Amino acid sequence: MAKLLKKARTRNRPRRSLKRKPKRLVKGKSKVKAKVPTRTVIHNDEYEHGYALGYAEGLRRGQDEYEAPLDGTSIIIANYNKLDLLKQCLDSIRMHTPNPHEIIVVDNASTDGSAQFLESCSGKLRYHIHEVNRGFSGAVNTGLMMAKGRTICILNNDIIVTKNWLTNLLNALNSDSNIGIVGPVTNYIGGPQQIQVPYSNLQGMQVFAARHNVANISLWQSVDRLVGFCYLLRRETFEAVGYMDEGFAIGNFEDDDYIIRTRLTGRRLVIARDCFIHHVGSQSMKALGERLQEVNDKNAAFFSAKWANAHDWVSRVRAHSTRSVLRAQSFYPSHVAATGLSDTIYWIEHGTKYPLTGPVHIPVVKLSQMDLLGFGTGPVMDAKTAAVKWNEQSAPDGSIPDGGIFTTENGRWFQRQGSFFHEFVSQHAIARWSMEGRVTHRSEADRHKLQEGMPIIAAPMIYSYHL
């Protein structure tokens, strides 16, 4: 995070001023006698001391303000070599967004002058420039880390927003605490969010949008999928679901993945059909040319390997869960070693993380700081104790040990957690938690001695250094 904070600029030191005492009247005389001005001498060491105190106080206040939440919306825009579209998007936001908001642009090492443009916008928006192209997920994740808003809007750079756009999205989102993500309708997209439009130019588009964007609760529609050209969500949803999966290289399918994870937590998806925004249409992806199909196929394969049958898992969770909303950690395994931003390694067991002391000789999984913060913190544990638990393949009575990983004749994979069994959604999920070497063979009869718990999903892949 420190790399994202700009260095404070020191001001030129002021000149030492002459301090004049006021003139005074002398009793019994009609003239006013002025005293000769006296020079107040400020020694250099006194000045340096005062300057240091003032700078320290200013820095402290700046840091406090940096962490302070914004009672508004953080609008996050990822950009890669589309400066003209970015400018158009930003202009539309400034023109049509009276709601409290901040704009965060994350640039993926563009070579078209985007970095220089963002530097010229200092003070009008917040930005970060990646040293390499980290893909859409990586850029959005950086924006999510920077966001201060109580609500968050993830917006494509090829969008032109319109009158009342954010107001109408917020109305829908705030209508029900169980709504996880709201999206608008547009002119160019796949699925039910695309509508027919009559305009042929941007001026006509804004006229159409002004007529269309009249608040109307009857036009809110619950759906099972939203396309990621514009997502509005609460900070609580982000903290429950986590960051985007950076395993989806460049772009495509990361939004489908985030939707599945949101639905698993029990949160609803809504199309606000009383909100229209203009979408130029997948310009960054089209710029890939011949590589587009290759990137799309690779991400489709990653999505399939990660989820197997994603919608089936959502249905099973909703049928099984009695709670209205859950967190990502409800779908993570027990008995695993993990680390985040710091050098501290934790042993995670039944929803609590225990800082390990001593050499750690078991696999350690890299998680985002957001994921780690979702676990409670317990006392320090000796790494040798964790190693014994990690390597245990059978309880003293021969049964499946707590935390044990096993497969049965049905060919699927499970973990025992107390009196429950939790099924891994895919082999990728086992690999993501580095548990392949712990799998033992048990029978279906052994599994049926336990109650069914929540499935175990893969934590999002995090390659960024600051998450």
C-alpha positions as CSV (number, residue, x, y, z in Angstrom):
1,M,0.0,0.0,0.0
2,A,2.9,2.3,0.8
3,K,3.9,2.2,-2.9
4,L,0.5,3.7,-3.8
5,L,0.8,6.7,-1.5
6,K,2.3,9.7,-3.3
7,K,5.3,11.3,-1.6
8,A,4.3,14.6,0.1
9,R,5.8,17.7,-1.5
10,T,7.4,20.1,0.9
11,R,6.7,23.8,0.4
12,N,9.3,26.6,0.1
13,R,10.2,27.9,3.5
14,P,8.7,31.3,4.2
15,R,11.0,34.3,4.7
16,R,11.4,35.5,8.2
17,S,9.0,38.4,8.7
18,L,9.4,41.7,10.6
19,K,7.1,41.9,13.5
20,R,5.8,45.5,14.2
21,K,4.4,46.7,17.5
22,P,1.3,48.9,17.3
23,K,1.7,52.7,17.7
24,R,0.7,54.0,21.1
25,L,-0.6,57.4,22.3
26,V,1.5,59.4,24.8
27,K,-0.5,61.0,27.6
28,G,-0.6,64.8,27.6
29,K,0.8,65.2,24.1
30,S,-1.1,65.8,20.9
31,K,1.4,63.9,18.7
32,V,1.7,60.2,18.3
33,K,5.2,59.0,18.7
34,A,6.0,55.8,16.8
35,K,8.5,53.4,18.1
36,V,11.2,52.1,15.8
37,P,10.3,48.7,14.5
38,T,12.2,45.9,16.2
39,R,13.4,42.8,14.4
40,T,12.3,39.5,15.8
41,V,15.1,37.0,15.3
42,I,14.0,33.4,14.6
43,H,17.0,31.1,15.0
44,N,17.4,28.4,12.4
45,D,17.1,25.5,14.8
46,E,13.8,26.9,16.1
47,Y,12.5,27.1,12.6
48,E,13.5,23.6,11.8
49,H,11.9,22.3,15.0
50,G,8.6,24.1,14.2
51,Y,8.7,23.0,10.6
52,A,9.2,19.4,11.6
53,L,6.3,19.5,14.1
54,G,4.0,21.0,11.4
55,Y,5.0,18.5,8.8
56,A,4.5,15.6,11.2
57,E,1.0,16.8,12.1
58,G,0.1,17.4,8.5
59,L,1.3,13.9,7.6
60,R,-0.7,12.4,10.4
61,R,-3.8,14.1,9.4
62,G,-3.3,13.1,5.8
63,Q,-2.9,9.4,6.8
64,D,-6.0,9.6,9.0
65,E,-7.9,11.0,6.1
66,Y,-6.6,8.4,3.7
67,E,-8.1,5.6,5.8
68,A,-11.4,7.5,6.4
69,P,-14.3,6.0,4.6
70,L,-16.2,7.9,2.0
71,D,-20.0,8.2,2.5
72,G,-20.4,7.8,-1.2
73,T,-19.5,5.6,-4.1
74,S,-16.0,4.6,-5.3
75,I,-16.1,4.3,-9.1
76,I,-13.3,2.0,-10.2
77,I,-12.1,2.0,-13.9
78,A,-9.5,-0.3,-15.4
79,N,-7.7,1.0,-18.4
80,Y,-5.3,-0.4,-21.0
81,N,-4.3,1.7,-24.1
82,K,-7.8,3.3,-24.5
83,L,-7.1,6.9,-23.5
84,D,-9.7,8.4,-25.8
85,L,-12.4,6.1,-24.3
86,L,-11.2,6.8,-20.8
87,K,-11.4,10.6,-21.3
88,Q,-15.0,10.2,-22.7
89,C,-16.0,8.0,-19.7
90,L,-14.5,10.4,-17.2
91,D,-16.2,13.4,-18.8
92,S,-19.6,11.7,-18.6
93,I,-19.1,10.8,-15.0
94,R,-18.3,14.4,-14.1
95,M,-21.3,15.7,-16.1
96,H,-23.9,13.2,-14.9
97,T,-22.9,12.2,-11.3
98,P,-24.0,14.7,-8.7
99,N,-23.9,11.9,-6.0
100,P,-21.0,11.8,-3.6
101,H,-18.3,9.8,-5.3
102,E,-14.6,9.3,-5.9
103,I,-13.0,8.1,-9.2
104,I,-10.2,5.6,-9.2
105,V,-8.4,4.7,-12.4
106,V,-6.0,1.8,-12.6
107,D,-3.9,1.7,-15.7
108,N,-2.3,-1.5,-16.9
109,A,1.0,-0.1,-18.2
110,S,-0.5,1.6,-21.2
111,T,1.7,3.0,-24.0
112,D,-0.7,5.5,-25.4
113,G,-0.1,8.4,-23.0
114,S,-2.7,7.3,-20.4
115,A,-0.1,7.5,-17.6
116,Q,0.8,11.1,-18.5
117,F,-2.9,12.0,-18.7
118,L,-3.6,10.5,-15.3
119,E,-0.7,12.4,-13.7
120,S,-2.2,15.6,-15.2
121,C,-5.5,14.8,-13.4
122,S,-3.9,14.7,-9.9
123,G,-6.3,16.1,-7.4
124,K,-9.4,15.4,-9.6
125,L,-9.2,11.6,-9.3
126,R,-7.1,8.9,-7.7
127,Y,-5.0,6.5,-9.8
128,H,-2.4,3.8,-9.9
129,I,-0.2,2.8,-12.8
130,H,0.8,-0.8,-13.0
131,E,4.3,-1.6,-14.2
132,V,3.0,-4.5,-16.3
133,N,-0.4,-5.4,-17.7
134,R,-2.1,-7.3,-14.8
135,G,-5.3,-7.9,-16.7
136,F,-8.8,-6.7,-15.8
137,S,-8.9,-8.6,-12.5
138,G,-5.6,-7.3,-11.4
139,A,-6.5,-3.7,-12.2
140,V,-9.9,-4.0,-10.5
141,N,-8.3,-5.6,-7.4
142,T,-5.9,-2.6,-7.1
143,G,-8.9,-0.3,-7.3
144,L,-10.8,-2.3,-4.7
145,M,-7.9,-2.1,-2.4
146,M,-7.8,1.7,-2.9
147,A,-11.5,2.3,-2.6
148,K,-12.9,4.3,0.4
149,G,-16.6,4.3,-0.6
150,R,-19.4,2.6,1.3
151,T,-20.6,1.5,-2.1
152,I,-18.4,0.4,-5.0
153,C,-19.0,0.7,-8.8
154,I,-16.8,-1.3,-11.1
155,L,-17.1,0.4,-14.5
156,N,-15.6,-0.4,-17.9
157,N,-13.6,2.3,-19.6
158,D,-15.7,2.1,-22.7
159,I,-18.9,3.3,-20.9
160,I,-20.6,6.7,-21.2
161,V,-22.9,7.2,-18.2
162,T,-26.1,9.2,-18.3
163,K,-28.5,11.3,-16.3
164,N,-29.6,9.7,-13.0
165,W,-27.5,6.6,-13.7
166,L,-26.0,6.2,-10.2
167,T,-29.1,7.5,-8.4
168,N,-31.2,4.8,-9.9
169,L,-28.6,2.0,-9.3
170,L,-28.3,3.1,-5.7
171,N,-32.1,3.1,-5.3
172,A,-32.2,-0.5,-6.3
173,L,-29.2,-1.6,-4.3
174,N,-30.5,0.1,-1.1
175,S,-34.0,-1.4,-1.4
176,D,-33.0,-4.7,0.1
177,S,-29.9,-5.6,2.3
178,N,-29.8,-9.1,0.6
179,I,-29.1,-7.6,-2.8
180,G,-25.4,-8.2,-3.6
181,I,-24.9,-6.6,-7.0
182,V,-27.0,-4.3,-9.2
183,G,-26.4,-3.7,-12.9
184,P,-28.0,-1.4,-15.6
185,V,-29.2,-2.0,-19.1
186,T,-27.3,-0.9,-22.1
187,N,-27.2,-0.9,-25.9
188,Y,-24.4,-3.5,-26.5
189,I,-23.9,-6.5,-24.3
190,G,-24.9,-10.2,-24.1
191,G,-28.0,-11.4,-22.3
192,P,-31.0,-9.7,-20.8
193,Q,-29.2,-6.4,-20.0
194,Q,-29.2,-5.4,-23.7
195,I,-32.2,-3.4,-24.9
196,Q,-33.1,-1.9,-28.3
197,V,-32.2,1.8,-28.7
198,P,-33.4,4.4,-31.3
199,Y,-30.4,6.7,-31.4
200,S,-27.6,7.0,-33.9
201,N,-25.3,9.4,-32.2
202,L,-24.2,10.4,-28.6
203,Q,-26.3,13.5,-28.5
204,G,-29.4,11.4,-29.3
205,M,-28.2,8.8,-26.8
206,Q,-28.3,11.3,-23.9
207,V,-31.8,12.5,-25.0
208,F,-33.0,8.9,-25.0
209,A,-31.3,8.2,-21.6
210,A,-32.9,11.2,-19.9
211,R,-36.3,9.9,-20.9
212,H,-35.5,6.3,-20.0
213,N,-33.8,6.9,-16.6
214,V,-36.9,7.8,-14.6
215,A,-37.0,5.9,-11.3
216,N,-39.4,3.0,-11.4
217,I,-39.3,0.2,-8.9
218,S,-41.4,-2.0,-11.1
219,L,-38.5,-2.2,-13.5
220,W,-36.1,-3.9,-11.1
221,Q,-35.6,-7.6,-12.1
222,S,-34.0,-10.4,-10.1
223,V,-31.6,-12.5,-12.2
224,D,-29.0,-15.2,-11.9
225,R,-26.3,-13.4,-13.9
226,L,-25.0,-9.9,-14.5
227,V,-22.4,-9.0,-17.1
228,G,-19.4,-7.1,-15.6
229,F,-19.5,-3.9,-17.7
230,C,-21.0,-2.1,-14.7
231,Y,-21.4,-3.6,-11.2
232,L,-22.7,-1.7,-8.1
233,L,-22.2,-3.3,-4.7
234,R,-21.9,-2.5,-1.1
235,R,-18.6,-2.5,0.7
236,E,-20.0,-5.3,2.9
237,T,-20.5,-7.5,-0.2
238,F,-16.9,-6.9,-1.3
239,E,-15.6,-7.8,2.2
240,A,-17.7,-11.0,2.2
241,V,-16.9,-12.1,-1.3
242,G,-13.3,-10.9,-1.6
243,Y,-11.2,-9.9,-4.6
244,M,-11.5,-10.9,-8.2
245,D,-9.6,-14.1,-9.2
246,E,-6.4,-13.1,-11.1
247,G,-6.2,-16.6,-12.5
248,F,-8.4,-15.2,-15.3
249,A,-5.7,-13.8,-17.5
250,I,-6.3,-10.5,-19.4
251,G,-10.1,-10.6,-19.3
252,N,-13.3,-12.6,-19.7
253,F,-15.0,-15.0,-17.3
254,E,-13.8,-13.1,-14.2
255,D,-17.2,-11.5,-13.9
256,D,-19.0,-14.8,-14.1
257,D,-16.7,-16.2,-11.4
258,Y,-17.5,-13.2,-9.1
259,I,-21.2,-13.6,-9.7
260,I,-21.1,-17.3,-8.7
261,R,-19.2,-16.4,-5.5
262,T,-21.7,-13.7,-4.7
263,R,-24.6,-16.0,-5.2
264,L,-23.0,-18.7,-3.0
265,T,-23.1,-16.2,-0.1
266,G,-26.9,-15.9,-0.5
267,R,-27.0,-12.4,-2.0
268,R,-29.3,-11.5,-4.9
269,L,-28.5,-10.0,-8.3
270,V,-30.8,-7.3,-9.8
271,I,-31.0,-5.5,-13.1
272,A,-32.2,-1.9,-12.7
273,R,-34.1,-1.5,-15.9
274,D,-34.7,2.1,-15.1
275,C,-31.0,2.8,-15.5
276,F,-29.5,3.0,-19.0
277,I,-25.8,3.7,-19.8
278,H,-24.1,3.5,-23.2
279,H,-21.5,0.8,-23.9
280,V,-19.1,1.3,-26.8
281,G,-18.4,-2.4,-26.6
282,S,-15.4,-4.6,-25.5
283,Q,-12.8,-2.4,-27.1
284,S,-9.8,-3.6,-25.0
285,M,-10.7,-7.2,-25.7
286,K,-11.2,-6.6,-29.4
287,A,-7.7,-5.0,-29.5
288,L,-6.3,-8.4,-28.9
289,G,-7.1,-9.3,-32.5
290,E,-6.2,-13.0,-33.2
291,R,-5.3,-13.5,-29.5
292,L,-8.9,-12.9,-28.4
293,Q,-10.1,-16.4,-29.1
294,E,-7.0,-17.9,-27.3
295,V,-7.6,-15.7,-24.2
296,N,-11.3,-16.5,-24.2
297,D,-10.7,-20.3,-24.5
298,K,-8.1,-20.3,-21.8
299,N,-10.3,-18.5,-19.3
300,A,-13.3,-20.6,-20.2
301,A,-11.2,-23.7,-19.4
302,F,-10.0,-22.2,-16.1
303,F,-13.6,-21.4,-15.1
304,S,-14.7,-25.0,-15.9
305,A,-11.8,-26.5,-14.0
306,K,-12.4,-24.2,-11.0
307,W,-16.2,-24.8,-10.7
308,A,-17.1,-28.0,-12.6
309,N,-20.8,-27.3,-12.4
310,A,-21.1,-23.8,-10.9
311,H,-24.8,-23.4,-11.0
312,D,-25.4,-26.8,-9.5
313,W,-23.3,-25.7,-6.5
314,V,-25.3,-22.5,-6.0
315,S,-28.5,-24.5,-6.0
316,R,-27.2,-27.0,-3.5
317,V,-26.0,-24.3,-1.2
318,R,-29.2,-22.4,-1.3
319,A,-31.2,-25.6,-0.6
320,H,-28.9,-26.5,2.3
321,S,-28.2,-23.1,4.0
322,T,-30.6,-21.7,6.6
323,R,-28.7,-18.4,6.8
324,S,-29.6,-15.5,4.5
325,V,-26.0,-14.3,3.8
326,L,-22.6,-16.0,4.2
327,R,-18.9,-15.1,3.7
328,A,-16.3,-16.6,1.5
329,Q,-14.7,-18.1,4.6
330,S,-17.8,-20.3,5.0
331,F,-16.6,-22.2,1.9
332,Y,-12.9,-22.5,2.8
333,P,-11.3,-25.6,4.3
334,S,-10.0,-26.2,7.8
335,H,-6.5,-27.4,8.8
336,V,-4.5,-25.4,6.3
337,A,-1.5,-23.1,6.5
338,A,-1.8,-19.6,4.9
339,T,-0.1,-16.3,4.7
340,G,-1.0,-12.8,3.4
341,L,0.9,-9.5,3.1
342,S,3.2,-10.0,6.1
343,D,5.7,-12.8,6.8
344,T,3.4,-14.3,9.4
345,I,2.1,-17.8,8.6
346,Y,-1.2,-18.9,10.1
347,W,-2.7,-22.2,10.8
348,I,-6.4,-22.0,9.9
349,E,-8.7,-24.4,11.8
350,H,-12.5,-24.2,12.1
351,G,-12.7,-20.5,11.1
352,T,-9.9,-19.3,13.3
353,K,-6.3,-18.4,12.3
354,Y,-3.5,-19.1,14.7
355,P,-0.1,-17.4,14.2
356,L,2.6,-20.1,13.9
357,T,5.9,-19.9,15.6
358,G,9.0,-21.8,14.6
359,P,10.1,-23.3,11.2
360,V,7.1,-24.2,9.0
361,H,7.6,-27.4,7.0
362,I,4.1,-27.8,5.5
363,P,2.7,-26.2,2.3
364,V,1.6,-22.6,2.8
365,V,-1.2,-21.0,0.7
366,K,-1.1,-17.3,-0.4
367,L,-4.3,-15.5,0.4
368,S,-5.4,-11.9,0.1
369,Q,-5.4,-9.8,3.2
370,M,-9.1,-9.5,2.9
371,D,-9.5,-13.3,3.1
372,L,-7.3,-13.5,6.1
373,L,-9.2,-10.7,7.9
374,G,-12.3,-12.8,7.5
375,F,-11.0,-15.3,10.1
376,G,-10.9,-14.7,13.8
377,T,-7.5,-14.7,15.4
378,G,-6.4,-17.2,18.1
379,P,-3.3,-17.6,20.2
380,V,0.1,-18.4,18.9
381,M,0.6,-22.1,17.9
382,D,3.8,-24.1,17.6
383,A,4.5,-25.0,13.9
384,K,5.2,-28.6,15.0
385,T,1.7,-28.9,16.3
386,A,0.3,-27.7,13.0
387,A,2.5,-30.2,11.2
388,V,1.2,-33.1,13.2
389,K,-2.4,-32.1,12.4
390,W,-1.5,-31.6,8.7
391,N,0.0,-35.1,8.4
392,E,-2.6,-37.0,10.3
393,Q,-4.4,-39.5,8.0
394,S,-6.3,-41.5,10.6
395,A,-7.8,-40.9,14.0
396,P,-6.7,-43.2,16.9
397,D,-9.9,-45.2,16.4
398,G,-9.3,-45.6,12.7
399,S,-11.9,-43.1,11.6
400,I,-11.4,-40.1,9.4
401,P,-9.4,-37.5,11.5
402,D,-10.7,-33.9,12.0
403,G,-9.4,-32.0,8.9
404,G,-8.7,-35.2,7.0
405,I,-9.0,-35.2,3.2
406,F,-10.6,-38.2,1.6
407,T,-12.1,-39.6,-1.5
408,T,-14.7,-42.4,-1.9
409,E,-15.8,-44.8,-4.6
410,N,-18.0,-42.1,-6.0
411,G,-14.8,-40.3,-7.2
412,R,-15.3,-37.0,-5.4
413,W,-13.2,-35.4,-2.7
414,F,-14.2,-34.3,0.8
415,Q,-12.8,-32.9,4.1
416,R,-14.0,-33.8,7.5
417,Q,-14.6,-30.8,9.8
418,G,-15.9,-32.0,13.2
419,S,-19.1,-33.9,12.6
420,F,-19.5,-32.6,9.0
421,F,-18.1,-33.6,5.6
422,H,-17.5,-30.8,3.1
423,E,-17.2,-31.6,-0.6
424,F,-14.6,-29.9,-2.8
425,V,-16.2,-28.4,-5.8
426,S,-13.4,-29.5,-8.1
427,Q,-9.9,-30.9,-8.2
428,H,-8.7,-27.4,-8.8
429,A,-10.0,-26.5,-5.3
430,I,-7.9,-29.2,-3.7
431,A,-4.8,-28.1,-5.6
432,R,-5.4,-24.4,-4.7
433,W,-5.3,-25.4,-1.0
434,S,-2.2,-27.6,-1.6
435,M,-4.0,-30.6,-0.2
436,E,-3.5,-33.2,-3.0
437,G,-0.9,-35.1,-1.0
438,R,-3.2,-35.6,2.0
439,V,-6.0,-37.5,0.2
440,T,-6.8,-40.9,1.6
441,H,-9.4,-43.5,0.5
442,R,-12.5,-44.1,2.5
443,S,-15.9,-45.6,1.8
444,E,-19.3,-44.0,1.2
445,A,-20.4,-45.6,4.4
446,D,-17.7,-43.7,6.3
447,R,-18.9,-40.4,4.7
448,H,-22.5,-41.0,5.5
449,K,-21.6,-41.2,9.2
450,L,-21.1,-37.4,8.9
451,Q,-23.5,-34.6,8.1
452,E,-23.2,-32.6,4.9
453,G,-21.7,-29.2,5.3
454,M,-20.9,-26.3,2.8
455,P,-18.8,-27.1,-0.2
456,I,-15.2,-26.1,-0.4
457,I,-14.3,-23.6,-3.1
458,A,-10.9,-22.4,-4.3
459,A,-9.8,-19.0,-3.0
460,P,-9.1,-16.5,-5.7
461,M,-5.6,-16.5,-7.2
462,I,-3.7,-13.4,-6.0
463,Y,-0.5,-12.4,-7.9
464,S,-0.5,-8.7,-6.9
465,Y,2.1,-7.8,-4.2
466,H,-0.2,-5.4,-2.4
467,L,-3.4,-7.4,-1.7
